Amino acid sequence: MTVTATSPPKTDERLANVGLVQILLRRPEIGALLGASVVWIFFAFIAPTNWLSINGVARILDPSSTLGIMAVAVALLMIGGEFDLSAGVMTGTTGLITGLLAVKLGMNIWPAMFISLLFALLVGYLNGLMVIKTGLPSFIVTLATFFILRGANVGVTRLVTNQVRVAGIDEAPGFYTARMIFNTEFTFLGAEFRTTILWWIAITVLATWVLQRTPWGSWIFAAGGDPNAARNVGVPANRVKIALFMTTASAAWLVGMMNDLRLRSAVASQGIGQEFVYIIAAVIGGCLLTGGYGSAIGASIGALIFGMARVGIVFAGWDTDWFFSFLGIMLLAAVLVNDYTRKQAEALAVARAKARTESEEAEP
């Protein structure tokens, strides 16, 4: 009797023996989600009266929304392997341009906003082009842009108005229509929320869709992970990076307009120092400083943690001077968690590759 040897059944690499916890930890935003849960529970015990209320939620989401808009844009740029240290001051620059055009030239708020948007796109384009053409680190290029804009904000505003503030923007034609769209209040469950929250949610959803469902998303990850290899396989890495700088500038314009319409004025110091907060929110949300890894949802959660910390400290009655110390602790914890989750993701990839190899070797 002849015995026929049978090969073991083919193994699907997708069925590799990987635990649920390991699968969850490979998600960039899981660390931020855990951190947000810890922060929320902490302040729920410290200040439950204000914290566990719809008004408390509205207070938390207010600072989180504008920060979240910027954090998402900065996260996309960081995933693409670059930084923009001019993002914060750009919110003030675009606000000042709009304010000066509307107040000093009597321009309708809408064309004034459009002109400031064109300016932001131009600066974003030049930042990206300079990084690509010179090969200089984006940190240096955008730091130079930061100082140029910061000086121009003060110099031009003082030259035109004899002060560093542009007031009376609410007197411009079209102001209240623009305010209704970009930054006004609406009532939900008896609490006052701002429309900036809706913008934040929409931008997060759009950015997540781009990253996960479009070729542009794959190009962003590829450009940040290994731009040379990406170019070799046909990814337009240079074009992607320039587009990301323009996206960050556009988000800064949007936040600048929201500030103008809410405060009815623009200040030359607006946004200075916020660029680091945007980066911190993105890092807390799972973005690596080396590029090629992160998510828009994680960046939004990072912004939410920022909002919870800022409002929670006030609710608890603590000295707000401790806020940045708290933020620094969160940043350090986020970097450690992100490093761990990245290693878990690499371990999962190795496990799947091993299962794939065993499957191929088992074939007759």
C-alpha beads as a LAMMPS data file, in Angstrom:
LAMMPS data file: protein, C-alpha beads

364 atoms
363 bonds

1 atom types
1 bond types

-500.0 500.0 xlo xhi
-500.0 500.0 ylo yhi
-500.0 500.0 zlo zhi

Masses

1 110.0

Atoms # bond

1 1 1 0.000 0.000 0.000
2 1 1 1.321 3.360 -1.008
3 1 1 1.187 6.124 1.544
4 1 1 0.808 9.557 0.053
5 1 1 2.309 12.360 2.073
6 1 1 0.005 15.286 2.517
7 1 1 1.249 18.789 3.066
8 1 1 -0.066 20.781 6.009
9 1 1 -2.945 23.102 5.254
10 1 1 -2.026 26.496 3.898
11 1 1 -1.885 29.180 6.572
12 1 1 -3.411 32.559 5.928
13 1 1 -1.051 35.258 7.135
14 1 1 -4.064 37.289 8.249
15 1 1 -4.799 34.544 10.813
16 1 1 -1.445 34.886 12.557
17 1 1 -1.660 34.222 16.296
18 1 1 -1.650 37.822 17.455
19 1 1 -3.457 38.901 20.619
20 1 1 -6.272 41.442 20.642
21 1 1 -4.304 43.772 22.901
22 1 1 -1.375 43.751 20.487
23 1 1 -3.703 44.517 17.569
24 1 1 -5.213 47.453 19.475
25 1 1 -1.820 48.794 20.497
26 1 1 -0.704 49.045 16.897
27 1 1 -3.249 51.826 16.355
28 1 1 -1.555 55.272 16.593
29 1 1 -4.405 56.845 18.529
30 1 1 -4.802 54.163 21.208
31 1 1 -2.285 55.810 23.533
32 1 1 -4.069 59.150 23.246
33 1 1 -7.414 57.482 23.894
34 1 1 -6.079 55.847 27.058
35 1 1 -4.558 59.154 28.137
36 1 1 -7.816 61.015 27.523
37 1 1 -9.688 58.438 29.610
38 1 1 -7.250 58.830 32.499
39 1 1 -7.432 62.644 32.391
40 1 1 -11.228 62.613 32.222
41 1 1 -11.570 60.206 35.167
42 1 1 -9.018 62.195 37.177
43 1 1 -10.864 65.499 36.872
44 1 1 -14.234 63.763 37.295
45 1 1 -13.076 62.865 40.819
46 1 1 -11.383 66.200 41.509
47 1 1 -14.159 68.534 40.282
48 1 1 -17.295 66.443 39.628
49 1 1 -19.836 69.281 39.940
50 1 1 -18.616 71.282 36.958
51 1 1 -16.927 68.445 35.108
52 1 1 -19.913 66.097 34.902
53 1 1 -22.279 68.576 33.258
54 1 1 -23.191 69.625 29.736
55 1 1 -21.824 73.092 30.448
56 1 1 -18.558 71.489 31.472
57 1 1 -18.429 69.610 28.169
58 1 1 -19.025 72.870 26.300
59 1 1 -16.191 74.543 28.217
60 1 1 -13.817 71.679 27.381
61 1 1 -14.667 71.569 23.683
62 1 1 -14.280 75.331 23.235
63 1 1 -10.442 75.517 23.409
64 1 1 -10.103 71.997 22.033
65 1 1 -11.855 72.841 18.765
66 1 1 -9.516 75.482 17.330
67 1 1 -6.501 73.611 18.657
68 1 1 -7.895 70.417 17.122
69 1 1 -8.211 72.020 13.694
70 1 1 -4.545 72.977 13.773
71 1 1 -3.444 69.711 15.384
72 1 1 -5.002 67.693 12.558
73 1 1 -3.260 69.778 9.882
74 1 1 0.061 69.645 11.747
75 1 1 -0.366 65.880 12.207
76 1 1 -0.744 65.388 8.448
77 1 1 2.441 67.383 7.915
78 1 1 4.289 65.403 10.587
79 1 1 3.145 62.118 9.066
80 1 1 4.599 63.482 5.841
81 1 1 7.918 63.918 7.655
82 1 1 7.992 67.709 8.107
83 1 1 7.352 70.444 10.704
84 1 1 5.905 73.947 10.460
85 1 1 6.985 76.310 13.223
86 1 1 5.244 79.223 11.503
87 1 1 1.778 77.701 11.944
88 1 1 1.050 79.553 15.178
89 1 1 2.098 83.020 14.084
90 1 1 0.263 82.496 10.779
91 1 1 -3.055 82.536 12.658
92 1 1 -2.179 86.037 13.840
93 1 1 -0.822 87.195 10.486
94 1 1 -3.937 86.222 8.539
95 1 1 -6.112 87.756 11.234
96 1 1 -4.204 91.024 11.008
97 1 1 -4.362 91.097 7.200
98 1 1 -8.116 90.604 7.281
99 1 1 -8.521 93.188 10.034
100 1 1 -6.391 95.847 8.332
101 1 1 -8.149 95.394 4.991
102 1 1 -11.582 95.538 6.601
103 1 1 -10.932 98.385 9.049
104 1 1 -8.442 100.629 7.277
105 1 1 -9.604 100.113 3.683
106 1 1 -13.281 99.618 4.469
107 1 1 -13.317 96.324 2.577
108 1 1 -16.109 93.778 2.919
109 1 1 -15.020 91.015 5.292
110 1 1 -15.378 88.283 2.654
111 1 1 -12.879 89.572 0.072
112 1 1 -10.583 90.563 2.957
113 1 1 -10.693 86.975 4.193
114 1 1 -10.078 85.670 0.681
115 1 1 -6.986 87.856 0.254
116 1 1 -5.571 86.655 3.579
117 1 1 -6.226 83.055 2.468
118 1 1 -4.241 83.644 -0.710
119 1 1 -1.416 85.053 1.403
120 1 1 -1.447 81.985 3.668
121 1 1 -1.385 79.620 0.675
122 1 1 1.538 81.540 -0.820
123 1 1 3.555 81.332 2.400
124 1 1 2.763 77.622 2.711
125 1 1 3.837 77.053 -0.873
126 1 1 7.097 78.975 -0.364
127 1 1 7.829 77.047 2.839
128 1 1 7.390 73.738 1.045
129 1 1 9.304 74.851 -2.026
130 1 1 12.212 76.114 0.073
131 1 1 12.415 72.829 1.962
132 1 1 12.363 70.812 -1.259
133 1 1 14.777 72.958 -3.280
134 1 1 17.374 73.619 -0.584
135 1 1 17.222 70.336 1.304
136 1 1 17.270 72.285 4.561
137 1 1 15.318 70.896 7.517
138 1 1 11.768 72.220 7.625
139 1 1 12.447 73.131 11.253
140 1 1 14.959 75.772 10.122
141 1 1 12.996 77.039 7.114
142 1 1 9.744 77.527 9.003
143 1 1 11.541 78.963 12.024
144 1 1 12.867 81.691 9.706
145 1 1 9.314 82.232 8.415
146 1 1 8.126 82.473 12.008
147 1 1 10.518 85.331 12.797
148 1 1 9.755 87.126 9.520
149 1 1 6.014 87.027 10.158
150 1 1 6.352 87.878 13.831
151 1 1 8.373 90.995 13.030
152 1 1 6.062 92.004 10.191
153 1 1 2.988 91.583 12.379
154 1 1 4.253 94.089 14.920
155 1 1 5.977 96.446 12.466
156 1 1 3.194 96.781 9.918
157 1 1 0.397 96.951 12.492
158 1 1 2.158 99.638 14.514
159 1 1 2.979 101.575 11.325
160 1 1 -0.649 101.595 10.182
161 1 1 -2.515 101.871 13.500
162 1 1 0.106 103.267 15.933
163 1 1 -0.543 100.236 18.103
164 1 1 -0.257 96.451 17.879
165 1 1 -3.999 95.790 17.701
166 1 1 -6.657 96.169 15.040
167 1 1 -10.070 96.854 16.555
168 1 1 -13.499 97.435 15.049
169 1 1 -13.562 94.443 12.707
170 1 1 -17.211 93.917 13.604
171 1 1 -18.047 97.169 11.789
172 1 1 -16.953 95.723 8.431
173 1 1 -19.698 94.779 5.931
174 1 1 -20.439 91.059 5.967
175 1 1 -19.011 90.546 9.446
176 1 1 -22.063 88.963 11.039
177 1 1 -22.705 86.640 8.105
178 1 1 -19.142 85.368 8.326
179 1 1 -19.382 85.087 12.094
180 1 1 -22.503 82.976 11.821
181 1 1 -20.650 80.489 9.607
182 1 1 -17.217 80.367 11.195
183 1 1 -17.564 81.143 14.892
184 1 1 -20.861 81.716 16.608
185 1 1 -22.812 80.107 19.422
186 1 1 -25.556 77.517 19.247
187 1 1 -27.579 75.918 22.016
188 1 1 -27.514 72.153 22.538
189 1 1 -29.095 70.452 25.562
190 1 1 -29.268 73.781 27.330
191 1 1 -25.565 74.651 26.943
192 1 1 -23.835 77.112 24.627
193 1 1 -21.492 75.469 22.114
194 1 1 -19.528 77.098 19.292
195 1 1 -19.623 76.285 15.601
196 1 1 -15.848 75.828 15.680
197 1 1 -16.597 72.394 17.138
198 1 1 -18.492 71.429 13.975
199 1 1 -15.578 72.610 11.838
200 1 1 -13.203 70.554 13.979
201 1 1 -15.271 67.383 13.579
202 1 1 -15.675 67.876 9.826
203 1 1 -11.947 68.485 9.295
204 1 1 -11.029 65.433 11.385
205 1 1 -13.392 63.227 9.378
206 1 1 -12.096 64.607 6.083
207 1 1 -8.446 64.163 7.077
208 1 1 -9.104 60.606 8.274
209 1 1 -10.817 59.760 4.998
210 1 1 -7.901 61.190 3.017
211 1 1 -5.360 59.223 5.056
212 1 1 -7.206 55.926 5.022
213 1 1 -9.180 55.870 1.776
214 1 1 -7.322 57.829 -0.886
215 1 1 -4.018 57.550 -2.768
216 1 1 -2.997 60.861 -1.230
217 1 1 -3.103 59.218 2.190
218 1 1 -0.762 56.456 1.077
219 1 1 1.525 59.051 -0.479
220 1 1 1.627 61.036 2.781
221 1 1 2.683 57.978 4.767
222 1 1 5.212 57.003 2.110
223 1 1 6.689 60.508 1.854
224 1 1 7.163 60.626 5.607
225 1 1 8.426 57.087 6.025
226 1 1 11.082 57.025 3.276
227 1 1 10.821 59.821 0.692
228 1 1 13.590 58.422 -1.515
229 1 1 11.979 55.002 -1.711
230 1 1 8.623 56.674 -2.281
231 1 1 9.991 58.621 -5.249
232 1 1 11.485 55.443 -6.682
233 1 1 8.060 53.805 -6.835
234 1 1 6.412 56.842 -8.402
235 1 1 5.067 58.699 -5.371
236 1 1 5.134 62.500 -5.994
237 1 1 6.770 63.119 -2.610
238 1 1 7.765 66.715 -3.358
239 1 1 4.283 67.659 -4.485
240 1 1 2.790 65.969 -1.429
241 1 1 5.043 67.847 0.981
242 1 1 4.315 71.221 -0.603
243 1 1 0.576 70.480 -0.481
244 1 1 0.880 69.606 3.210
245 1 1 2.608 72.913 3.999
246 1 1 -0.201 74.701 2.173
247 1 1 -2.762 72.672 4.125
248 1 1 -1.195 73.732 7.421
249 1 1 -1.210 77.379 6.300
250 1 1 -4.870 77.060 5.274
251 1 1 -5.788 75.660 8.682
252 1 1 -3.934 78.562 10.313
253 1 1 -5.953 80.966 8.166
254 1 1 -9.191 79.310 9.259
255 1 1 -8.284 79.579 12.940
256 1 1 -7.171 83.172 12.391
257 1 1 -10.560 84.020 10.918
258 1 1 -12.319 82.293 13.792
259 1 1 -10.345 84.390 16.272
260 1 1 -11.119 87.625 14.390
261 1 1 -14.817 86.878 14.237
262 1 1 -15.031 85.884 17.877
263 1 1 -12.898 88.645 19.403
264 1 1 -13.897 91.322 16.843
265 1 1 -10.255 92.362 16.763
266 1 1 -6.778 91.120 15.865
267 1 1 -3.589 91.333 17.938
268 1 1 -0.014 91.151 16.628
269 1 1 0.956 88.597 19.288
270 1 1 -1.851 86.197 18.372
271 1 1 -0.670 82.593 17.935
272 1 1 2.931 83.100 19.026
273 1 1 4.073 80.018 20.934
274 1 1 1.079 77.947 19.864
275 1 1 3.078 76.084 17.207
276 1 1 4.618 73.936 19.939
277 1 1 1.189 73.218 21.410
278 1 1 0.012 72.005 17.991
279 1 1 3.002 69.681 17.724
280 1 1 2.473 68.434 21.283
281 1 1 -1.183 67.642 20.531
282 1 1 -0.144 65.711 17.406
283 1 1 2.548 63.794 19.311
284 1 1 0.160 62.990 22.155
285 1 1 -2.194 61.759 19.434
286 1 1 0.343 59.215 18.186
287 1 1 2.441 61.010 15.556
288 1 1 6.125 60.163 15.514
289 1 1 8.670 62.956 15.218
290 1 1 10.414 60.865 12.556
291 1 1 7.354 60.872 10.253
292 1 1 5.434 58.124 8.497
293 1 1 3.171 57.270 11.443
294 1 1 0.139 58.866 13.078
295 1 1 -3.536 59.651 12.605
296 1 1 -5.909 62.597 12.395
297 1 1 -8.193 61.082 15.027
298 1 1 -5.257 60.762 17.400
299 1 1 -4.338 64.421 16.882
300 1 1 -7.917 65.421 17.693
301 1 1 -7.816 63.349 20.865
302 1 1 -4.538 65.058 21.739
303 1 1 -6.273 68.423 21.350
304 1 1 -9.129 67.164 23.521
305 1 1 -6.635 66.219 26.247
306 1 1 -5.251 69.747 26.020
307 1 1 -8.746 71.190 26.462
308 1 1 -9.530 68.883 29.374
309 1 1 -6.277 69.799 31.132
310 1 1 -6.769 73.542 30.668
311 1 1 -10.392 73.576 31.800
312 1 1 -9.940 70.880 34.445
313 1 1 -7.252 72.864 36.245
314 1 1 -9.622 75.842 36.411
315 1 1 -12.522 73.675 37.627
316 1 1 -10.280 72.190 40.319
317 1 1 -9.321 75.672 41.510
318 1 1 -5.602 75.114 40.948
319 1 1 -3.051 77.683 39.927
320 1 1 -3.105 77.825 36.117
321 1 1 0.655 78.367 36.126
322 1 1 0.927 74.595 36.508
323 1 1 -0.813 73.970 33.196
324 1 1 2.336 73.766 31.075
325 1 1 3.999 71.464 33.597
326 1 1 1.027 69.162 33.219
327 1 1 1.311 69.457 29.444
328 1 1 5.009 68.554 29.589
329 1 1 4.249 65.435 31.625
330 1 1 1.603 64.450 29.076
331 1 1 4.098 64.958 26.242
332 1 1 6.724 62.753 27.875
333 1 1 4.161 60.058 28.621
334 1 1 2.867 60.240 25.043
335 1 1 6.348 59.837 23.552
336 1 1 6.942 56.731 25.684
337 1 1 3.548 55.255 24.776
338 1 1 4.017 56.043 21.085
339 1 1 7.405 54.338 21.083
340 1 1 5.862 51.270 22.704
341 1 1 2.932 51.112 20.291
342 1 1 5.309 51.501 17.333
343 1 1 7.296 48.500 18.564
344 1 1 4.063 46.532 18.979
345 1 1 3.087 47.414 15.410
346 1 1 6.484 46.236 14.178
347 1 1 6.109 42.999 16.162
348 1 1 2.700 42.422 14.572
349 1 1 4.178 42.981 11.119
350 1 1 6.944 40.459 11.867
351 1 1 4.373 37.918 13.074
352 1 1 2.354 38.276 9.894
353 1 1 5.465 38.030 7.740
354 1 1 6.454 34.853 9.565
355 1 1 2.989 33.364 9.010
356 1 1 3.210 34.280 5.322
357 1 1 6.589 32.552 5.012
358 1 1 5.310 29.406 6.718
359 1 1 2.330 29.421 4.374
360 1 1 4.559 29.613 1.313
361 1 1 6.877 26.860 2.573
362 1 1 3.880 24.620 3.247
363 1 1 2.711 24.769 -0.349
364 1 1 3.352 21.476 -2.307

Bonds

1 1 1 2
2 1 2 3
3 1 3 4
4 1 4 5
5 1 5 6
6 1 6 7
7 1 7 8
8 1 8 9
9 1 9 10
10 1 10 11
11 1 11 12
12 1 12 13
13 1 13 14
14 1 14 15
15 1 15 16
16 1 16 17
17 1 17 18
18 1 18 19
19 1 19 20
20 1 20 21
21 1 21 22
22 1 22 23
23 1 23 24
24 1 24 25
25 1 25 26
26 1 26 27
27 1 27 28
28 1 28 29
29 1 29 30
30 1 30 31
31 1 31 32
32 1 32 33
33 1 33 34
34 1 34 35
35 1 35 36
36 1 36 37
37 1 37 38
38 1 38 39
39 1 39 40
40 1 40 41
41 1 41 42
42 1 42 43
43 1 43 44
44 1 44 45
45 1 45 46
46 1 46 47
47 1 47 48
48 1 48 49
49 1 49 50
50 1 50 51
51 1 51 52
52 1 52 53
53 1 53 54
54 1 54 55
55 1 55 56
56 1 56 57
57 1 57 58
58 1 58 59
59 1 59 60
60 1 60 61
61 1 61 62
62 1 62 63
63 1 63 64
64 1 64 65
65 1 65 66
66 1 66 67
67 1 67 68
68 1 68 69
69 1 69 70
70 1 70 71
71 1 71 72
72 1 72 73
73 1 73 74
74 1 74 75
75 1 75 76
76 1 76 77
77 1 77 78
78 1 78 79
79 1 79 80
80 1 80 81
81 1 81 82
82 1 82 83
83 1 83 84
84 1 84 85
85 1 85 86
86 1 86 87
87 1 87 88
88 1 88 89
89 1 89 90
90 1 90 91
91 1 91 92
92 1 92 93
93 1 93 94
94 1 94 95
95 1 95 96
96 1 96 97
97 1 97 98
98 1 98 99
99 1 99 100
100 1 100 101
101 1 101 102
102 1 102 103
103 1 103 104
104 1 104 105
105 1 105 106
106 1 106 107
107 1 107 108
108 1 108 109
109 1 109 110
110 1 110 111
111 1 111 112
112 1 112 113
113 1 113 114
114 1 114 115
115 1 115 116
116 1 116 117
117 1 117 118
118 1 118 119
119 1 119 120
120 1 120 121
121 1 121 122
122 1 122 123
123 1 123 124
124 1 124 125
125 1 125 126
126 1 126 127
127 1 127 128
128 1 128 129
129 1 129 130
130 1 130 131
131 1 131 132
132 1 132 133
133 1 133 134
134 1 134 135
135 1 135 136
136 1 136 137
137 1 137 138
138 1 138 139
139 1 139 140
140 1 140 141
141 1 141 142
142 1 142 143
143 1 143 144
144 1 144 145
145 1 145 146
146 1 146 147
147 1 147 148
148 1 148 149
149 1 149 150
150 1 150 151
151 1 151 152
152 1 152 153
153 1 153 154
154 1 154 155
155 1 155 156
156 1 156 157
157 1 157 158
158 1 158 159
159 1 159 160
160 1 160 161
161 1 161 162
162 1 162 163
163 1 163 164
164 1 164 165
165 1 165 166
166 1 166 167
167 1 167 168
168 1 168 169
169 1 169 170
170 1 170 171
171 1 171 172
172 1 172 173
173 1 173 174
174 1 174 175
175 1 175 176
176 1 176 177
177 1 177 178
178 1 178 179
179 1 179 180
180 1 180 181
181 1 181 182
182 1 182 183
183 1 183 184
184 1 184 185
185 1 185 186
186 1 186 187
187 1 187 188
188 1 188 189
189 1 189 190
190 1 190 191
191 1 191 192
192 1 192 193
193 1 193 194
194 1 194 195
195 1 195 196
196 1 196 197
197 1 197 198
198 1 198 199
199 1 199 200
200 1 200 201
201 1 201 202
202 1 202 203
203 1 203 204
204 1 204 205
205 1 205 206
206 1 206 207
207 1 207 208
208 1 208 209
209 1 209 210
210 1 210 211
211 1 211 212
212 1 212 213
213 1 213 214
214 1 214 215
215 1 215 216
216 1 216 217
217 1 217 218
218 1 218 219
219 1 219 220
220 1 220 221
221 1 221 222
222 1 222 223
223 1 223 224
224 1 224 225
225 1 225 226
226 1 226 227
227 1 227 228
228 1 228 229
229 1 229 230
230 1 230 231
231 1 231 232
232 1 232 233
233 1 233 234
234 1 234 235
235 1 235 236
236 1 236 237
237 1 237 238
238 1 238 239
239 1 239 240
240 1 240 241
241 1 241 242
242 1 242 243
243 1 243 244
244 1 244 245
245 1 245 246
246 1 246 247
247 1 247 248
248 1 248 249
249 1 249 250
250 1 250 251
251 1 251 252
252 1 252 253
253 1 253 254
254 1 254 255
255 1 255 256
256 1 256 257
257 1 257 258
258 1 258 259
259 1 259 260
260 1 260 261
261 1 261 262
262 1 262 263
263 1 263 264
264 1 264 265
265 1 265 266
266 1 266 267
267 1 267 268
268 1 268 269
269 1 269 270
270 1 270 271
271 1 271 272
272 1 272 273
273 1 273 274
274 1 274 275
275 1 275 276
276 1 276 277
277 1 277 278
278 1 278 279
279 1 279 280
280 1 280 281
281 1 281 282
282 1 282 283
283 1 283 284
284 1 284 285
285 1 285 286
286 1 286 287
287 1 287 288
288 1 288 289
289 1 289 290
290 1 290 291
291 1 291 292
292 1 292 293
293 1 293 294
294 1 294 295
295 1 295 296
296 1 296 297
297 1 297 298
298 1 298 299
299 1 299 300
300 1 300 301
301 1 301 302
302 1 302 303
303 1 303 304
304 1 304 305
305 1 305 306
306 1 306 307
307 1 307 308
308 1 308 309
309 1 309 310
310 1 310 311
311 1 311 312
312 1 312 313
313 1 313 314
314 1 314 315
315 1 315 316
316 1 316 317
317 1 317 318
318 1 318 319
319 1 319 320
320 1 320 321
321 1 321 322
322 1 322 323
323 1 323 324
324 1 324 325
325 1 325 326
326 1 326 327
327 1 327 328
328 1 328 329
329 1 329 330
330 1 330 331
331 1 331 332
332 1 332 333
333 1 333 334
334 1 334 335
335 1 335 336
336 1 336 337
337 1 337 338
338 1 338 339
339 1 339 340
340 1 340 341
341 1 341 342
342 1 342 343
343 1 343 344
344 1 344 345
345 1 345 346
346 1 346 347
347 1 347 348
348 1 348 349
349 1 349 350
350 1 350 351
351 1 351 352
352 1 352 353
353 1 353 354
354 1 354 355
355 1 355 356
356 1 356 357
357 1 357 358
358 1 358 359
359 1 359 360
360 1 360 361
361 1 361 362
362 1 362 363
363 1 363 364
